């Protein structure tokens, strides 16, 4: 009996234990915090403005915040269920029509002011969209003076590419783009960041060193690292990373730059041709918001140096989006939105692959440059905590086999309907 219990405990995922442990520590910490100092704020805060910036983005999300003395605990969740329909094409008759979960997250964090102007923090973000607990963010932070300077260590987002840093619940069109492959996602390492007020504006910065192996990989397999950094300047104060402008207001904007370098790319996200090669990427970004209108754009260029058995090549991506919260619907704000992207992960390929042992070639859409157009509309039932997103997508290949045998699109158009729900 004892052996069986030990085996069952060992089989429990560490991420589940971590999440339960953090909640138990939260309750225990609240009792302990009553001895640290008097209660400074109400015990429970449920407004969107109560959410703390977690270093990933500066957009309020659904969270419940407990405060007692110098201790603060936040936890919450968001869920994005939906339905996807795609027209069949002669090229691909196996297109799918299905219910889908774009994202499902459980989030938790705790913060304790241990010295004047100094705060320690633990952040936990679990992805449950696949039916199991997968660790996304799990890191500790030490911050000085409201995060003017902070150090994070653990698993977190690598600070590169604006598109990759925008949270899913902050997008105007929920179905994502493959551009996240050009970003670096989450990885284990150390990162410094800060928000600094400068001349009436705000300067945000991030810089870090990471394994380059991707999330949940325990060791740095190739003993090489990824170096990344991002700087964003907001001339008129804080402009959070949500794409829409539900808050309205006068003209605001941001201008930023991000870069990365690795002597050996370990990730397989961009195919085997890129692995273990030296690579550098740079990206320029900008946003504008004005009385419900929002606009953003970003361009990226990457250069991969040749290896012993492979030639060098480059990659690029350009994307932009816009939306407008219509002023005539106050009870339920409605926002039409559009997004367009063009990218090529490997410019040395032309969309065709030679058949071994013959002169015949066949189309390989995975190695083709692509253009994607998304048009959608959002119905904000309760701000960003509860909204419906309807979208249409057209995919166009720019090289290789561009059309199917009947002259139609290679990949059928896609129609999606998603609900975003953030709790509490």
Secondary structure by P-SEA (a helix, b strand, c coil): caaaaaaaaaaccaaaaaaaaaaaaaaaaaaaaccccccccccccccccccccccccccccbbbbbbcccbbbbbcbbbbbbbbbbbbccccccccbbbbbcccccccccccccccccccbbbbbbbccccbbbbccccccccccccccccccccccccccccccccccccccccccccccccccccbbbbbccccccccbbbbbccccccccccccccccccbbbbbbbbbbbccccccccccccccccccccccccccccccccccccccccccccbbbbbbbbbbbcccbbbbbbbbbbbbbbcccccccccccccccccccccccccbbbbbbbbbbbbbcccccccccccccccbbbbbcccccbbbbbbbbbbcccccccbbbbbbbbbbbcccccccccccccccbbbbbbbbbbcc
